[in-house]
Amino acid sequence: MRTLQQQTLWRWICVRILALAIGSVVVIAVCMWLRFAVQSLWIQHHMPPPLRDEFAVLRTHPETNLARFHEIVDAWWGVSYSDPSIASADWLTVGILVGVMIPFIVVLGLRAARPLSLQFSRLAAAAGAVAAGDFSARAAQVDNAPLEMARFTQNFNAMMQQLARYDRELRASHVAMAHELRSPLTAAIGRLQGMMDGVFTPEPRQLAMVMKQLQLLSRLTDELHLLSLADAGQLSLNKTQTDLTALLRERAAWLGPQAQAARMTLSVTSREACPCLVDPVRLGQVITIVMENALRYATEGGEVTAAAQTTPEGARMVFRDRGPGVPAAFLPVMFERFTRAESSRARHSGGSGLGLSIARGICEAHGGTIQAAPGETGGLVITVTLPAYRHPK
């Protein structure tokens, strides 16, 4: 990104206006001075030397012989030289100089204003392209544009970059959403149609299969609704002082049967209390999502550990598994909607592909973050950071 070294808009305008105004006055004054200086030198050069010496004395002290002084001026410069009327040669010279300077002032003024006008034109063209649906449009930055315009252009381009990313994510999310919703709906409709056509007997087992698909559909809609609230910044939180270590133990105990069924060990390694101002229900949902994710995809490792600790910035929860991990290229997008890795964490393992997106939305609603990184000895490490808890006064 270009380093901003331009002038502010106010200074940019003032410098150019003052430069044109002062420069014009100076040019006219210098031209007038040159006109009188050259005329005086030319006339005095052609005077007889005795007369030139006499005029030099009178010019220094005209009051000694004022009549003789005017006689010499009228004789050599002309009677009209001292004419005070508007039709004198001096005013005519000023008029000519002003007439000559006006085109230069116009040209220089337009040239000085061109960076500002060109920057506005490029921004307007880019905005028009965006209005037409082209989110790849960018406004090129013009050299010598004011500081505010340069920043405006950079912010506009950054905004367009974000909009383009959101547009891509939205399109991909819509496609994935339609696919995810269609799968259980199609399965339920197919099963019901089969029972209506007599292919399947409408017995409790068949009805249970339909109910399972409908429950999955209901869960997907609930998760999408929660994500919509999180994206809009409308996710309500009931924050209370909560011990994160105790919350981890509670969630680990709740998932104990699931861990046993997967033949895995789920343990909390932290021993000290870790107070933090959070919504225990929502944060418990984050913990459950991360732990279930590890139990579902890291069975080869056989162990999942969780720990909470206080940091200078607030609090941190760290989840580690010893599974196969994920490809490095998948880490930046693993918290996006409907995103699944192509290896061990694949679709057939279960899950809607929304869990980690929900976890990110809840963490961001708390003012925190959630990140994933490969473990030092393999597996995956997910870190949740939360802002500091402040005791009420």
C-alpha positions in Angstrom: 0.0 0.0 0.0 1.2 3.5 -0.9 2.6 5.5 2.0 0.4 8.6 2.5 2.6 11.7 2.1 0.0 14.0 0.5 -1.2 17.3 1.9 -4.5 17.6 3.6 -7.4 18.8 1.5 -7.5 22.2 3.2 -3.8 22.7 2.8 -3.9 21.3 -0.7 -6.5 23.8 -1.8 -5.0 26.8 0.1 -1.5 26.2 -1.3 -2.8 26.1 -4.9 -5.1 29.1 -4.6 -2.5 31.2 -2.7 0.2 30.2 -5.2 -1.9 31.3 -8.1 -3.1 34.6 -6.5 0.3 35.6 -5.1 2.1 34.4 -8.2 -0.2 36.5 -10.5 0.3 39.6 -8.4 4.1 39.2 -8.3 4.3 38.6 -12.1 2.2 41.7 -12.8 4.3 43.8 -10.4 7.6 42.5 -11.8 6.4 43.2 -15.3 5.4 46.8 -14.4 8.7 47.3 -12.6 10.6 46.0 -15.6 8.6 48.3 -17.9 9.5 51.4 -15.9 13.1 50.3 -15.3 13.8 49.5 -18.9 12.2 52.7 -20.1 14.1 54.8 -17.6 17.4 53.1 -18.4 16.8 53.5 -22.1 15.9 57.2 -21.9 18.8 58.0 -19.5 21.2 56.2 -21.8 20.3 58.6 -24.6 20.6 61.8 -22.5 23.6 64.0 -22.9 26.0 63.3 -20.0 25.6 66.8 -18.5 21.9 66.5 -18.6 22.0 63.0 -17.2 24.1 64.1 -14.3 21.8 67.1 -13.6 18.7 64.8 -13.7 20.3 62.4 -11.3 20.8 65.2 -8.8 17.2 66.5 -9.3 15.9 63.0 -9.1 17.4 62.6 -5.6 16.2 66.1 -4.5 13.5 67.3 -6.9 12.3 70.0 -4.4 15.5 72.0 -5.2 14.2 72.9 -8.7 10.9 71.2 -9.2 10.1 73.1 -12.4 13.4 72.0 -14.0 12.7 68.4 -12.9 9.3 68.3 -14.6 10.7 70.0 -17.6 13.3 67.2 -18.1 10.6 64.5 -17.5 8.2 66.1 -19.9 10.9 66.6 -22.5 12.3 63.0 -22.4 9.4 60.9 -21.1 6.6 62.8 -22.6 3.8 65.0 -21.2 1.5 62.0 -20.9 3.9 60.3 -18.6 2.5 62.2 -15.6 -1.1 62.0 -16.7 -3.2 60.7 -13.8 -6.2 59.8 -16.0 -7.5 56.2 -16.5 -6.4 56.4 -20.1 -2.7 56.8 -19.2 -0.1 54.3 -20.5 0.4 52.9 -17.0 -3.2 51.7 -16.7 -3.1 50.4 -20.3 0.0 48.4 -19.4 -1.7 46.9 -16.3 -4.7 45.9 -18.5 -2.5 44.2 -21.0 -0.7 42.3 -18.3 -3.9 41.2 -16.7 -5.3 40.1 -20.1 -2.1 38.1 -20.7 -2.1 36.6 -17.2 -5.7 35.4 -17.2 -5.1 32.5 -19.7 -2.1 31.4 -17.7 -4.1 31.6 -14.5 -6.9 29.5 -16.0 -4.5 26.9 -17.4 -2.4 26.6 -14.2 -5.6 26.5 -12.1 -7.1 23.7 -14.2 -3.8 21.9 -14.1 -3.5 22.3 -10.3 -7.1 21.0 -9.8 -6.7 18.0 -12.1 -5.5 15.5 -9.5 -8.6 16.2 -7.3 -10.9 16.1 -10.3 -9.3 12.9 -11.7 -9.5 11.2 -8.3 -13.2 12.0 -8.0 -13.7 10.8 -11.6 -12.0 7.4 -10.9 -14.0 7.0 -7.7 -17.2 7.8 -9.5 -16.4 5.3 -12.3 -15.6 2.6 -9.8 -18.7 3.3 -7.8 -20.8 3.1 -11.0 -19.3 -0.3 -11.8 -20.1 -1.5 -8.3 -23.6 -0.2 -8.6 -23.9 -2.3 -11.8 -22.8 -5.4 -9.8 -19.1 -5.5 -10.5 -17.5 -5.9 -7.1 -14.0 -6.3 -8.7 -13.9 -2.6 -9.6 -11.1 -0.6 -8.0 -10.3 3.1 -8.1 -6.7 3.9 -9.1 -4.9 6.4 -6.8 -3.8 9.6 -8.5 -0.5 11.1 -7.7 -0.5 14.5 -5.9 -4.1 14.1 -4.7 -5.0 15.4 -1.3 -4.5 13.2 1.7 -8.2 12.8 2.4 -8.8 11.7 -1.1 -5.9 9.2 -1.0 -7.3 7.7 2.2 -10.8 7.7 0.7 -9.6 5.9 -2.3 -7.7 3.3 -0.2 -10.7 2.8 2.1 -13.0 2.5 -1.0 -10.8 -0.2 -2.5 -10.6 -2.0 0.8 -14.4 -1.8 1.1 -14.7 -3.2 -2.4 -12.3 -6.0 -1.6 -14.4 -6.9 1.5 -17.6 -6.7 -0.6 -16.2 -8.9 -3.2 -15.2 -11.5 -0.6 -18.6 -11.3 1.1 -20.2 -11.7 -2.3 -18.2 -14.8 -3.1 -18.9 -16.2 0.4 -22.6 -15.4 0.1 -22.9 -17.1 -3.3 -21.0 -20.1 -2.1 -23.0 -20.2 1.2 -26.3 -20.0 -0.8 -25.2 -23.0 -2.9 -24.1 -25.0 0.1 -27.1 -24.0 2.1 -29.4 -25.2 -0.6 -27.5 -28.5 -0.8 -27.5 -29.0 2.9 -31.2 -28.2 3.3 -32.2 -30.2 0.2 -30.5 -33.5 1.4 -32.6 -34.1 4.5 -35.7 -32.7 2.8 -35.3 -35.0 -0.2 -34.6 -38.0 2.1 -37.8 -37.3 4.1 -40.0 -36.7 1.1 -38.6 -39.8 -0.6 -39.3 -41.9 2.4 -42.9 -40.5 2.8 -43.6 -41.0 -0.9 -42.4 -44.6 -0.6 -44.8 -45.2 2.3 -47.6 -43.5 0.4 -46.9 -45.7 -2.7 -46.7 -48.8 -0.6 -43.0 -49.4 -1.2 -42.3 -49.0 2.6 -44.6 -50.1 5.4 -45.6 -47.1 7.6 -44.1 -48.6 10.7 -42.4 -46.9 13.6 -38.9 -47.6 12.2 -39.7 -45.9 8.9 -41.4 -43.0 10.6 -38.4 -42.6 12.9 -36.2 -42.3 9.8 -38.4 -39.5 8.5 -38.3 -37.8 11.9 -34.5 -38.0 12.0 -34.3 -36.1 8.7 -36.9 -33.5 9.8 -34.9 -33.0 13.0 -31.7 -32.5 11.0 -33.6 -30.0 8.9 -34.8 -28.2 12.0 -31.3 -28.1 13.5 -29.9 -26.6 10.3 -32.5 -23.8 10.3 -31.8 -23.1 13.9 -28.1 -22.9 13.3 -28.5 -20.7 10.2 -30.7 -18.4 12.3 -28.1 -18.1 15.0 -25.4 -17.4 12.4 -27.6 -14.6 10.9 -28.0 -13.0 14.3 -24.2 -13.2 14.9 -23.4 -11.7 11.5 -25.8 -8.9 12.1 -24.4 -8.2 15.6 -27.8 -9.0 17.2 -26.8 -12.1 19.1 -28.0 -11.5 22.6 -25.6 -12.4 25.5 -26.4 -12.7 29.2 -22.9 -12.1 30.6 -22.1 -13.2 34.1 -18.8 -13.9 36.0 -18.0 -17.4 35.0 -15.2 -19.8 35.9 -14.0 -21.1 32.5 -12.3 -24.1 34.1 -15.5 -25.2 35.8 -17.3 -24.6 32.5 -14.8 -26.8 30.7 -15.3 -29.6 33.3 -19.0 -29.4 33.0 -19.0 -29.7 29.2 -16.4 -32.5 29.4 -18.6 -34.5 31.8 -21.6 -33.9 29.6 -19.7 -35.3 26.6 -18.2 -38.2 28.6 -20.5 -40.9 27.2 -19.8 -39.7 23.7 -16.1 -39.8 24.3 -16.3 -43.3 25.7 -18.3 -44.5 22.7 -15.6 -43.1 20.5 -13.0 -44.8 22.7 -11.3 -41.5 23.4 -10.1 -39.6 26.5 -11.6 -36.2 27.2 -9.8 -34.3 30.0 -9.4 -30.8 31.4 -5.8 -30.1 32.4 -6.3 -26.7 34.1 -6.6 -26.7 37.9 -6.9 -23.1 38.9 -10.1 -21.0 38.5 -10.3 -18.8 35.4 -12.9 -16.0 36.0 -14.2 -14.2 32.9 -17.3 -12.1 32.1 -19.1 -14.3 29.5 -22.4 -15.8 28.6 -22.0 -19.3 30.1 -24.7 -20.8 27.9 -23.3 -19.4 24.6 -19.7 -20.1 25.6 -20.7 -23.6 26.7 -22.1 -24.0 23.2 -18.6 -23.1 21.8 -16.9 -25.6 24.0 -19.3 -28.3 23.0 -18.8 -27.6 19.3 -15.0 -27.7 19.6 -15.0 -30.8 21.7 -17.5 -32.6 19.6 -15.5 -31.6 16.5 -12.4 -33.2 18.0 -14.3 -36.3 19.2 -15.8 -36.7 15.7 -12.6 -36.2 13.6 -9.6 -37.0 15.9 -10.5 -40.5 16.9 -7.1 -41.8 15.7 -5.4 -39.7 18.4 -7.4 -41.2 21.2 -7.1 -38.0 23.4 -8.5 -34.6 23.6 -7.4 -32.1 26.2 -8.8 -28.7 27.2 -7.4 -26.0 29.5 -8.3 -22.5 30.6 -5.9 -19.8 31.8 -5.9 -16.1 32.7 -3.8 -13.8 30.4 -2.9 -10.1 30.7 -5.4 -9.5 27.9 -8.2 -11.6 29.4 -8.6 -15.4 29.3 -7.7 -18.2 26.9 -9.1 -21.7 26.4 -6.9 -24.2 24.5 -8.2 -27.4 23.0 -5.7 -30.0 21.7 -6.2 -33.3 19.9 -3.8 -35.9 18.6 -5.7 -36.7 15.4 -4.5 -36.4 11.8 -5.0 -32.6 11.8 -6.0 -30.7 8.7 -4.2 -29.5 5.6 -2.4 -26.1 6.0 -4.5 -24.7 3.1 -7.7 -25.5 5.0 -6.8 -23.6 8.2 -7.7 -20.1 7.0 -11.2 -21.2 5.9 -12.2 -23.9 8.4 -14.4 -21.5 10.3 -16.4 -20.5 7.2 -19.9 -21.9 6.7 -20.4 -25.4 5.3 -16.6 -25.8 5.1 -15.1 -29.3 5.5 -11.7 -30.7 4.9 -11.2 -33.3 2.2 -9.2 -35.7 4.4 -10.1 -37.1 7.8 -12.5 -34.3 8.6 -14.8 -35.1 5.7 -18.6 -34.9 5.3 -19.2 -38.6 5.8 -17.9 -38.2 9.4 -21.0 -36.1 10.3 -21.8 -32.6 11.2 -23.6 -29.8 9.3 -20.5 -27.8 8.5 -21.9 -24.9 10.6 -20.5 -25.7 14.0 -17.2 -23.9 13.8 -18.9 -20.9 12.1 -21.3 -20.7 15.0 -18.4 -20.9 17.5 -16.6 -18.1 15.7 -19.8 -16.0 15.7 -20.3 -16.5 19.5 -16.6 -15.7 20.2 -16.7 -12.5 18.2 -20.0 -11.5 19.9 -18.0 -11.7 23.2 -15.3 -9.5 21.7 -12.9 -12.5 21.4 -11.5 -14.7 18.7 -11.1 -18.4 17.8 -8.2 -19.7 15.9 -6.8 -23.0 14.7 -3.2 -24.1 14.3 -1.4 -27.4 13.8 -0.1 -28.9 17.0 3.6 -29.2 17.7 3.4 -33.0 17.8 0.5 -33.4 15.3 -3.2 -32.9 15.6 -5.0 -29.6 15.9 -4.9 -26.8 18.4 -7.9 -24.5 18.7 -7.5 -21.4 20.8 -10.3 -19.3 22.1 -9.4 -15.8 23.5 -11.7 -13.6 25.5 -11.4 -10.0 26.7 -10.4 -9.3 30.3 -12.9 -9.6 33.1 -13.2 -6.4 35.1 -14.7 -6.5 38.6 -17.7 -4.2 39.0 -17.0 -1.0 41.0 
